[in-house]
């Protein structure tokens, strides 16, 4: 176990920066052969890696590390072990952890000369194990969350728009930052007709506006590329709708790295971050306008008015096609009823409003991002 905080939900800028700064202080990246890894009692033991003495002190990556869920999945991927089997072997009670050790060690030995980049958090104190975050290609290109956030904020400032921080969601898989531009708004009276906030009961008839925004996402563990997508916010309830079709993506892939503790070149990192800043600036300028927002709303309105006559039946189909659990489906249905909008658009709003109540940062992101998919499913049921 570790006392280090790995995740955060809907964090402010100050809280997010504090968490990211703490995590950055414990990061160690190592390129090593599989022969330097050994599974032992559900942990990964790293042994035989040269200690590095640098300006920041001594970096000794040798020791025991507990895999996160993502770390376990990445080990499965690199060793070509089926991920469901890896999850089952670890389990919640670790009843089959010896079997996990045996499988991992067998396939590490079979590929002993291969190399990988291992991303770690060193222990928060001497009594704890470290955190095994991911095992990826030795060509993985780093774009760390803390530096990336600063580059994104710089790009937003250079774009010359007025913006506010919506919030940060930080999970084992990725960081997501949402920003809002309240001055850029359109009236969405057709899209929000009859809708009321499931949180306050406030009517969209009194506040029918949707304003512009963006969602930025980055992964330090190989779970997706750096991306940016337009995001619209319904003012009466703060529902967020992300448009994935207009994302730019920056793939984390570079040249092969030498074996040992990775000391990332400052000039290379600065070049990558300058590119992020420029991409953010240009993309925000392209999509942050009332014309773009109005076009998006008009496209949503084409499907949103489709009536839903049997919500209980509809949510079963939506849950199956969108991958919602039974509990999530029940929550979305409750928000649909509270929202008072018996249409396909009502199910989209219910999905994005329900996402705000989810505690898991990763799952909250996934559910919100499925809003337009839910709209399409709901509309097709009455077609």
N, C-alpha and C positions, 0 to 999 in steps of 0.2 A: 504494500500500500504506500501511497505518497500523500503528503499533506499539501503538495503544490496544487494550486487551482489550475485546472486544465480548461474549464469552460466558463462562459458567462452569457447571460441572456439579457438582451435589450439594455446594454450598458451605455452610460454617458461617455462622452469623449474622455473626461478625466479618469473615470474608472477603467475604461478600456486601455488607455495608455499606461496606467499603473500595472494592470495585469500583463500587458505585452512586454513592458520593461522588465518585470520580474521574470517572465519566461525567457526573455532574451539573455538574461544573466546566467541561466542554467543550460543554455543550448550548447551541445557539442555535436559536431558532424564528423563522421569517421568513414573513410574508405578502407575496407578490409576484406581479406579472403574469407570465404565461408568457414575455413578451418579455424579461424579465430573466434567463432561463435559456438556455443554449446547450450543446449536446453537443460535446465536443472530445476526441478521442483516448480515448474511453471514459469520460471524466469529465463532470461537469456544472459548467460555469462560471457563477457568479453575478456579475452586474455591474450597477452603477448603483443599488445599495441604499444608503440613507443610513446613515452610521456613527452609532452611538448612544454618547453619553458618559453613564455613570450612576455610581451609588455603587460598583459593582464594577469600574469602569474603562471602557475603550473596547471596544465590541463592533462589529467590522467583519466582516460575513458574506460580503463579496465575496472571490472566489477560486475555487479548483478543489476539487471534492469527488468522491470515488469512490463510486458506488452500491454498497450491499450487495445481497445477493440480494433482500431485502425492498424495498429502495429501487428496484431495477430493476423489480420487480413492480408497485410503486405508480406508477411512471412509465408503465408499460404500461396500467394501469387508468385513470389520468387522461387519457391521450392516446388511449384506445380502440385500442391496438395489442394483438393477441393475445399473451398472456403466454408461451406456448411459443415463439413466434417471437422475442420479446425475449430469452429465455434462449439460444436457438440463436445469435442474432447476437452476443451477448457471448461465449459459449462459454468453455471453460477456457483456450484458447490465444490468445483475442482475434484469431483469424485474420480474422474478419469484422467487426471493430470499426468500420471505416469505414462499413459498411452500417448499423450501429447508430446512429452519429452522424447519418447522412443521414435515417433514419426519424424519429428523435427531433426533429431540427431542423425537418423538414418539418411535423410535426404541432404543434410548438410555434408555428411561424409561422402556421399555419392558425387557431389559437385564441389569438392573441397577447394579447388583452384579458382573457382569463379569469384568475382569481386562484386561488392555492392556498396552503396552509400547508406550508412545507418545514421538516422537522426535520433538524438537522445536528449533527455533532460537529466542533468546530474542530480543526485539526491538533494532534497531540501535540507536535510541534516544527516549526520553520520549514522543515525539509527535506522535510516530508511534505505530502500532500494531506489535506483534511478528509474526513469520512465523510458521504455523502448517505444518510440513514436512511429517509426517507419523504416522499411528496408526497401530501397529502390535502386534503379540503375545508377551506375557510377558516372553517368552522363547527365544526371539531374542538375538543373540550373536553379540556383537559389533565388527566390524572391520572398524574403521574410516579411512577416506581417507588419512589424513595427516600421520598418523602412518604407514598405509599400503604402501604408496609411499616410505617412508624411508626404510621399510623392503624390498621392491622390489628392490630398488637401491642397498641395501646391498647384496642381493642375486645375482644380476648381477655382482657386483664386485667380489664376491666369486667364481663365475663361471669362471672368468679369461678371459673373452672376451672383446675386444675393442668395445664399443658401444657409440652411441650418442642419445640424446633425439629427437624423431620425433616431439612430441607435446602432449599437454594435452587437452582433451575435457571434460568439467565438466558440467553436466546437473543436473536437479532436481532428475533424476533417478539414475545416475551413474557417476563415473569418469572413463575415459579411458586414459591410457598412452601408447603411442607407442614408441618403441626404435628401433634403426637400428644398424646393424653390417655390415658396408660397405665393410669390408675386406673379408667377406664371400660372394662370388658372383659366378654366373654361366652365361654363354652366353645362351640367349634364342632366337636364330635367327629364329627358326621355329615359336615359339609362337608370336613373334613380327614382323614377316615378313610383310612388307608394311606399318607398323604402324608409325605414326608421332604424336608428341605431339600436342594436341589441344590448348595448351597454348603458345608454342613458335614456333611451326612448325618444330622443330628439328626431324630428322629422326632416327628411331631405328636402321637403318642400320649402322649408325655412332656410336651408343651407345646401343648395343643390350644386355646390362647386367641387371640382376635382382639380388639384394642382400638381405641378410637375415635380419630378424627383429622379433619383438614380439609385441603383443598387450595385455595389462593387463586391466582388468575391475573390478570395485568394486562398490557395492551399499550400501549406508548407510540407505536406506529407504525400504529395502525389495524387491527391483526390480532386483533380480538376485544375484547369489553368486559371490565370488571372483574367477576370472578365468584368465587363461593365454592361449594364442594361438599363434602358429607361424604366422608370417606375412612376406610377400615378397614385395619388393618395386621395381617398374620399374624405372630405373634410368633416362630415357629420359623424364619422365613426373611426377615422384614421385607418381604414382598410387600405392595404397596399396591393397594387397589381403590377407585376413585373412582366415586361415584354421581352421574352428570350430571343425572339427572332432578330433583334437588332444588337446583339452582343458583339463586342470585339473580344478576341481571345489571344492571350500571349502564352505560348506553350513553354513549360519549364524544361527546356532541353538544351544542353550545351555539349562541350567536348569532354572526353574522358578525363577523369581526375586521377592523380597519383595516389598511391596507398598511404594511409596514415590519417592523422587528424587534419581536417580540411581547414586551411586558413584562407578564407575567401579574399581575392584580390580587391583592394579598395577601388581601383580605377574601373575594373570590370563591373563592380556593383553600382558605382556612380553612373556609368553609361546606361545600364539597364534601368535604373530609376529615373534618369532623365527622359528615357523613352516612354516610361509609364506616365510621367507628368505631361509630356507632349500629347500622348494618346488620349489621356483624360481631357485635357484642354480642348482638343479638336473634336472629340466625340460629344462632349457636353455642348459645345457651341452648335453642333449639327442638329442635336435632338431637343435642346431646351428652348422650345418656342411654343407659343399658343397654337400656331398652325399645325405643328406635329401632334400636339396633345389633342386638338380637336379632331384630327384625322383618326387617331387611335380610338377616341370615344365613339366616333361615328361607326367604326368597324365593330366595336363591341355592341352597339345598339342594334345592329342587324340581327343578332341572335338573342339579345337579352329579353325582348318582349315575348318570346315564345312561352305560352302558358304551361304550367305544370299542374296537372289535375290530380295526380296521385303521388304526393311527396314521399310517402313511405315506400312505395315501389321504386320510385326514381332514385332514392338514396342508396338502395341496395345495388342498383346497376352502377351508379356513380362510384360507390365504394369499391366494387369489384374492378372496374376499369381504371380507376385512379389509384388503387392500392391503399385505401384507407382501412384501418382496423375497425372492428365493430364499435369500440368506444369512440373513435374519431367520427364515425358515421353518425352515431347518436348525437354527438356534440354539434356536428354540422347541421343536422336536422333541427335541433333545438334552436340554433341561430337562424335557420331559415324561417321557422315559425315566428320567432321574435321579430325578425326583420320585416314581416308583413308584406313581402313582395312575392306573390305566388307565380313566379316566372323563372326561366332559365337564369336570368340575371340575378334573381334572388338567391339561387344556389351558389353562384360565383361570389356574391357578397358574403354569404354565410360561411363559405370556405375561408375567405381571407379574414373575416372577423374572428372565426374560431381559431385561426392560426395564432392570433394574438394571445390566446389563453394557454398555449402549449408551453410547458416549462423547458423541454429539451430544445436548445438552440438549433441543432441540426434539423430536427423534425419540424420545428416551426417554419424554418426556411422552405423546406420541401413542400409543406402544405400550402403556404402562401403562393409559391411559384406554380402550383397546380391550378390556380384560379381560372385562367382562361381555358385550360383543358376541361375543367368541370363545366364551364359555360357551354362548350361544344357538345359535351356528352348530354347535358340536360336538354339542350335545344334539339338534339337528334332524336330524343325519345318521343317528341311530339311531332316530328316531321312526317 
